[in-house]
Amino acid sequence: MADLYATIKELDPGVKERLADVLEKRAADSRQREMLHSYLSEIDFPPAARVLEIGCGTGGVTRTLANWPGVCEAVGLDPSAVFLSKARELGSAIPNLSFEQGDGRSLPFNDKSFDVVIVHTTLCHVPDPAGLAAEAYRVLRPKGCLAIFDGDYATATIARGDSDPLEACIHAFRDGFVHDKWLVRRLPVLIQSCGFDVQPMRSHGYVEAGRGSYLLTWIDRGADLLVQTGAIGEEKAEALKVEARRRSDNNHWFGHIAFASLLATKP
Ligand SMILES: C[S@@+](CC[C@H](N)C(=O)[O-])C[C@H]1O[C@@H](n2cnc3c(N)ncnc32)[C@H](O)[C@@H]1O
């Protein structure tokens, strides 16, 4: 099954609205914000920095960038008009924030026009990630910084034991929402081959123990995909969603995924 984010422009508006809600839920999650702040704090933003987020979705990360110390202007780019309309609405009170429609593999910006480029949970959705990294290189000024943050999706699990039936939803979610679940493991070599000086990659663990949160949306979306592919019927999908809520309501939920951040400099 193709990654839904990779084919975002072809999805029906209702699906995009639901994805927009999920992106905002994730942006508001305290652990997700902690990981974002952790790697942004390692970036040396020059004074009056001009910053680009490629694949900004509804703009949660771009809004943080616009308010980050030293940032003079934050621009978010995304192929989806539905996401951008939401991003503009949510960011309307932030004066140094703007959004552009476009594809990260052919950016509508001049050479050497940004100090920092951020790619946050987007690169794993893009066929030809090297093409996107090459464009980031082109629009960065010399000494500019590229920061990539992504899920190491092959590590994702909600299983509490062998043959946990809910794990099938996690696998279905990965198949339907992630173009390349192994991307993080090739990232340093890929970014270096585009001409960047690469710093050591950092790992960030995301754990939900007790109550479920963002990973419950994976169960719902994974179960729906299993119905769409004909693997299970509606009743079974509903039962899987109920089981996930039961665990969460009883404080027995467990979910984990490792994320990774990579900073690289244009020489
Ligand atoms: C999981 S979302 C992340 C959104 C945002 N960075 C965040 O963390 O809230 C992935 C985003 O990548 C965008 N995307 C997909 N293909 C893209 C491409 N070729 N160039 C730029 N963005 C793309 C999608 O439209 C979607 O908004």
The ligand as a MOL file (V3000), in Angstrom:
LIG
                    3D

  0  0  0     0  0            999 V3000
M  V30 BEGIN CTAB
M  V30 COUNTS 27 29 0 0 0
M  V30 BEGIN ATOM
M  V30 1 C 3.7560 13.4610 9.1470 0
M  V30 2 S 3.5240 14.9490 8.3000 0 CHG=1
M  V30 3 C 4.6030 16.0580 9.2180 0
M  V30 4 C 4.1070 17.4830 9.2420 0
M  V30 5 C 4.8800 18.4500 10.1480 0
M  V30 6 N 6.2830 18.4700 9.8390 0
M  V30 7 C 4.6650 18.0920 11.5970 0
M  V30 8 O 5.5460 17.4870 12.1940 0
M  V30 9 O 3.5840 18.3850 12.1210 0 CHG=-1
M  V30 10 C 4.3900 14.7470 6.7590 0
M  V30 11 C 4.2090 15.9290 5.8360 0
M  V30 12 O 5.0180 15.7430 4.6650 0
M  V30 13 C 4.3390 16.3400 3.5900 0
M  V30 14 N 4.9250 15.8630 2.3380 0
M  V30 15 C 4.6680 14.7170 1.6750 0
M  V30 16 N 5.3940 14.6650 0.5300 0
M  V30 17 C 6.1330 15.8050 0.4870 0
M  V30 18 C 7.0690 16.3350 -0.4420 0
M  V30 19 N 7.4020 15.6840 -1.5640 0
M  V30 20 N 7.6350 17.5410 -0.1650 0
M  V30 21 C 7.3150 18.2070 0.9670 0
M  V30 22 N 6.4210 17.7590 1.8770 0
M  V30 23 C 5.8410 16.5700 1.6440 0
M  V30 24 C 2.8860 15.9340 3.8310 0
M  V30 25 O 1.9720 16.7150 3.0990 0
M  V30 26 C 2.7770 16.1120 5.3380 0
M  V30 27 O 2.3330 17.3920 5.6700 0
M  V30 END ATOM
M  V30 BEGIN BOND
M  V30 1 1 1 2
M  V30 2 1 2 3
M  V30 3 1 2 10
M  V30 4 1 3 4
M  V30 5 1 4 5
M  V30 6 1 5 6
M  V30 7 1 5 7
M  V30 8 2 7 8
M  V30 9 1 7 9
M  V30 10 1 10 11
M  V30 11 1 11 12
M  V30 12 1 11 26
M  V30 13 1 12 13
M  V30 14 1 13 14
M  V30 15 1 13 24
M  V30 16 1 14 15
M  V30 17 1 14 23
M  V30 18 2 15 16
M  V30 19 1 16 17
M  V30 20 1 17 18
M  V30 21 2 17 23
M  V30 22 1 18 19
M  V30 23 2 18 20
M  V30 24 1 20 21
M  V30 25 2 21 22
M  V30 26 1 22 23
M  V30 27 1 24 25
M  V30 28 1 24 26
M  V30 29 1 26 27
M  V30 END BOND
M  V30 END CTAB
M  END
